């Protein structure tokens, strides 16, 4: 049996950020890392997210040209042929970044190790009533029980801990993201790029140019529509947990709420939710019922705000309910059943 102050289940950017911030405040932190193949996609950090990057102390990673490439904005071509663009120069931060997730996550892991976070090759397979997590070793069939004062669910869309603690996951829509291009574009390494968005009938696509001349094109389609040739297909549904925290546990990143890639909220959501969750865990109330409810309401409010913006991009999507977070979360779950 293993004991720790905080057990973080999952080693993506949300889990790594939470683990690092908790360790910086003197907590003993263990990360259960199942050793899943690292994420290799390019992701956008819009200017509005840079204050959060600075708040978690990671802005120096964006100065590394092997990790990030400056992005000037978003250019959109709609199915009608009309076009518009969002110029990041109009924002106070004046620039966004295209981030290579594999390199970003690797550096973030190094920073977590540097402040004392311990990593174990474990995969969560169950929970116990006394806040324990039953894990299986990545290299064998052996199981271990980990007891922690707090468990941070950073397992992504699976929400493996939250669901075992009684939370439900609902999808507002069913979307699939297909990687259709992953190559080098030959553009100068120091040049800035744009995110190119286009709509064509039942599908949407976007193209990103990242560090070291790498370019990716992703196609987004509704689940159930014909699939095209793709290098990789992943779930891109917009999802929300019924509760994002409870007694002894809290969910961060995609485990709490997940967006489709066109929303450009994935990495921002990982960092911001980890920051807010860590603040809740370090507060005097810790995870009291009131604190857990307030965190869940904040997650719902963020989800609703993002969905309103996404509706304006897709056009035909119904808007999210215009209510307070708790009431809106209940309404959303009735809609998404």
C-alpha positions in Angstrom: 0.0 0.0 0.0 1.2 3.5 -0.8 0.3 6.7 1.0 0.5 10.3 -0.2 -1.1 13.7 0.4 -2.3 14.1 -3.2 -2.6 11.4 -5.8 -2.9 12.8 -9.4 -4.3 10.2 -11.8 -3.1 11.1 -15.3 0.0 12.8 -16.7 -1.4 15.2 -19.2 -1.0 19.0 -18.9 -3.9 19.3 -16.4 -2.6 16.6 -14.1 1.0 17.7 -14.4 0.2 21.4 -13.7 -1.9 20.5 -10.6 0.8 18.1 -9.3 3.5 20.8 -9.8 1.5 23.5 -8.1 0.6 21.3 -5.1 4.2 20.2 -4.7 5.4 23.9 -4.8 3.1 24.5 -1.8 4.7 21.7 0.2 2.3 18.8 -0.5 3.6 15.3 -1.1 2.3 14.5 -4.6 2.3 11.2 -6.6 1.3 11.0 -10.2 -0.2 7.7 -11.4 1.0 7.6 -15.0 -0.3 4.7 -17.1 2.3 5.3 -19.8 -0.2 5.9 -22.6 1.3 7.2 -25.8 1.9 10.9 -25.5 -0.3 13.4 -27.3 1.4 14.5 -30.5 -1.1 17.2 -31.8 -0.6 20.9 -32.3 -2.8 23.1 -30.1 -3.6 26.8 -30.1 -3.2 29.0 -27.1 -5.1 32.2 -27.8 -4.0 35.6 -26.3 -6.7 35.4 -23.7 -5.1 32.3 -22.2 -1.6 33.8 -21.7 -2.4 35.3 -18.3 -3.2 31.8 -17.1 0.0 30.5 -18.6 1.9 33.1 -16.6 -0.2 32.4 -13.4 1.0 28.8 -13.4 4.6 29.9 -14.1 5.0 28.3 -17.5 5.3 31.3 -19.8 9.0 30.5 -20.4 8.0 27.4 -22.2 6.5 29.5 -24.9 9.8 31.1 -25.5 11.3 27.8 -26.7 11.1 27.6 -30.5 11.0 23.8 -30.4 7.7 24.0 -28.3 5.8 27.0 -29.5 5.4 29.1 -32.6 3.7 32.6 -32.7 0.2 32.7 -34.1 -1.2 36.0 -35.5 -4.9 35.0 -35.4 -7.7 32.9 -36.9 -8.8 33.1 -40.6 -12.2 31.6 -41.3 -13.8 30.6 -44.6 -17.5 29.7 -44.2 -19.5 27.3 -46.4 -21.2 30.3 -48.0 -17.8 31.5 -49.3 -17.8 34.4 -46.9 -14.6 34.9 -44.9 -13.5 36.8 -41.8 -10.6 36.8 -39.5 -9.7 37.3 -35.8 -6.6 39.4 -35.5 -4.7 38.7 -32.3 -2.8 42.0 -32.6 -6.0 43.7 -31.4 -5.7 41.8 -28.1 -3.5 43.4 -25.3 -1.2 40.4 -25.5 -1.0 40.8 -29.3 -0.1 37.2 -30.1 -1.1 33.6 -29.6 0.9 30.4 -29.8 0.7 27.1 -31.6 2.1 24.6 -29.1 3.6 21.2 -29.8 1.9 19.1 -27.1 4.4 16.3 -27.0 7.3 18.7 -26.3 5.2 20.9 -24.0 4.1 17.9 -21.9 7.7 16.5 -21.7 9.0 19.8 -20.4 6.1 20.1 -17.9 6.9 16.7 -16.6 10.5 17.6 -16.1 9.4 20.7 -14.1 7.1 18.6 -11.9 10.0 16.2 -11.2 12.2 19.2 -10.3 9.9 20.3 -7.5 9.6 16.8 -6.0 6.6 15.2 -7.7 6.9 11.3 -7.8 5.8 9.3 -10.8 4.6 5.8 -10.7 3.7 3.5 -13.5 0.2 2.8 -12.4 -3.3 2.7 -14.0 -6.4 3.3 -11.8 -8.8 0.5 -12.0 -11.1 1.0 -9.0 -11.7 3.0 -5.8 -12.5 2.2 -2.2 -14.9 3.8 0.2 -12.0 5.3 2.3 -10.6 7.5 -0.6 -8.3 4.7 -1.8 -7.5 4.1 -5.4 -6.8 0.6 -6.7 -4.1 0.7 -9.3 -2.6 -1.9 -11.6 1.2 -1.7 -12.4 1.9 -0.8 -16.0 4.5 -3.5 -16.3 2.6 -6.4 -14.6 -0.7 -7.7 -13.4 0.0 -6.7 -9.8 -2.3 -4.3 -8.1 -1.6 -1.6 -5.5 -3.8 0.4 -3.2 -2.9 4.1 -3.0 -4.4 6.1 -0.1 -4.5 9.8 -0.5 -6.1 12.8 1.3 -7.0 14.2 -2.2 -7.3 12.4 -5.5 -7.1 14.6 -8.6 -8.8 13.1 -11.6 -6.8 14.0 -14.7 -7.7 11.0 -16.8 -9.1 13.0 -19.7 -12.5 12.2 -21.2 -12.6 8.9 -19.4 -13.1 10.7 -16.1 -12.1 7.4 -14.5 -12.1 8.6 -10.9 -15.1 11.0 -11.1 -17.4 8.3 -12.6 -16.4 5.8 -10.0 -17.3 8.3 -7.4 -20.8 8.7 -8.8 -20.5 11.6 -11.3 -22.0 11.3 -14.8 -20.6 12.4 -18.1 -22.9 13.8 -20.7 -22.1 14.9 -24.2 -23.8 17.9 -25.7 -23.1 16.6 -29.2 -21.2 13.7 -30.7 -18.2 14.8 -32.8 -15.1 13.1 -34.3 -11.8 14.7 -35.1 -9.8 13.2 -37.9 -6.1 14.0 -38.5 -5.8 14.2 -42.3 -2.3 15.9 -42.6 0.8 15.8 -40.4 3.8 17.0 -42.3 6.4 19.8 -42.7 5.5 23.0 -44.6 8.9 24.4 -45.2 8.1 27.8 -43.8 10.9 29.6 -42.0 11.1 28.5 -38.3 10.9 32.0 -36.9 7.8 33.1 -38.9 4.4 33.5 -37.4 1.4 31.5 -38.5 -2.4 31.7 -38.6 -5.0 29.1 -37.7 -7.0 28.4 -40.9 -10.6 27.4 -40.4 -13.0 26.3 -43.2 -16.5 24.8 -43.4 -17.6 22.5 -46.1 -21.1 21.0 -45.9 -21.3 18.6 -42.9 -17.7 18.9 -41.9 -15.3 21.6 -40.6 -11.6 21.7 -40.7 -8.7 23.7 -39.4 -5.0 23.9 -40.2 -2.2 24.8 -37.8 1.5 25.5 -38.4 3.7 24.7 -35.4 7.3 24.7 -34.4 10.1 23.4 -36.6 7.9 23.7 -39.7 5.3 21.1 -38.7 1.8 21.5 -40.0 -1.4 19.6 -39.1 -4.9 19.6 -40.7 -7.8 18.2 -38.7 -11.3 17.5 -40.0 -14.3 17.7 -37.6 -17.5 15.8 -38.4 -20.6 14.7 -36.5 -20.5 11.2 -35.3 -22.6 9.0 -37.6 -21.6 10.9 -40.7 -19.3 9.1 -43.3 -15.7 8.9 -42.2 -12.9 10.0 -44.5 -9.4 8.8 -44.9 -7.5 9.8 -41.8 -4.2 9.2 -40.0 -5.9 9.3 -36.6 -9.5 9.6 -35.3 -10.4 10.8 -31.8 -13.5 11.7 -29.8 -14.2 15.4 -30.1 -17.5 15.7 -28.3 -18.3 18.6 -26.0 -18.7 16.9 -22.6 -19.5 18.0 -19.0 -19.4 16.2 -15.7 -22.6 16.3 -13.5 -20.3 17.2 -10.6 -16.6 18.1 -11.0 -15.6 17.6 -7.4 -16.8 15.7 -4.3 -15.6 14.3 -1.0 -11.8 13.7 -1.4 -11.7 14.1 -5.2 -11.6 16.8 -7.9 -11.5 16.6 -11.7 -9.4 18.8 -13.9 -8.9 19.3 -17.7 -10.9 17.1 -20.0 -12.0 14.9 -17.1 -14.1 17.9 -15.8 -15.2 19.2 -19.2 -14.1 18.7 -22.8 -14.5 20.7 -26.0 -14.1 19.9 -29.6 -10.8 21.2 -31.1 -12.2 24.1 -33.1 -13.0 25.7 -29.7 -9.2 25.9 -29.1 -9.9 25.4 -25.4 -8.1 22.1 -24.7 -4.7 23.3 -23.4 -6.2 26.5 -21.9 -8.8 24.4 -20.0 -6.1 22.0 -18.8 -4.0 24.8 -17.3 -6.9 27.0 -16.0 -8.8 24.2 -14.3 -5.6 22.9 -12.7 -5.0 26.4 -11.3 -8.5 26.8 -9.9 -8.6 23.3 -8.5 -5.3 23.8 -6.8 -6.6 27.0 -5.3 -9.6 25.1 -3.9 -7.4 22.3 -2.5 -5.0 24.8 -0.8 -7.8 26.9 0.7 -8.8 26.8 4.3 -12.0 24.9 3.3 -10.2 22.3 1.2 -12.9 20.3 -0.5 -15.8 21.0 1.8 -19.3 20.3 0.2 -19.6 24.0 -0.4 -16.2 24.3 -2.0 -16.9 21.3 -4.2 -20.2 22.7 -5.3 -18.7 26.1 -6.1 -16.0 24.4 -8.2 -18.6 22.4 -10.1 -20.6 25.6 -10.8 -17.4 27.3 -12.0 -16.8 24.4 -14.4 -20.4 24.6 -15.7 -20.1 28.4 -16.2 -17.0 28.0 -18.2 -18.5 25.2 -20.3 -21.6 27.4 -21.0 -19.5 30.4 -22.0 -17.4 28.3 -24.4 -20.4 26.6 -25.9 -22.0 30.0 -26.7 -18.8 31.0 -28.6 -18.7 27.6 -30.4 -22.4 28.0 -31.5 -21.4 31.3 -33.3 -18.7 29.4 -35.2 -20.8 26.4 -36.2 -23.9 28.5 -36.8 -26.5 25.8 -36.8 -25.9 24.6 -33.2 -28.5 25.4 -30.6 -27.3 27.9 -28.0 -26.5 26.8 -24.4 -29.2 27.6 -21.8 -29.0 31.2 -20.5 -29.1 30.4 -16.8 -27.0 30.4 -13.7 -24.3 27.6 -13.6 -26.1 25.2 -11.3 -29.5 25.5 -13.0 -27.9 25.4 -16.4 -25.9 22.3 -15.6 -29.1 20.5 -14.7 -30.8 21.8 -17.8 -27.9 20.7 -20.0 -28.1 17.2 -18.5 -31.8 17.0 -19.4 -31.0 18.1 -22.9 -28.0 15.7 -23.4 -29.7 12.5 -22.2 
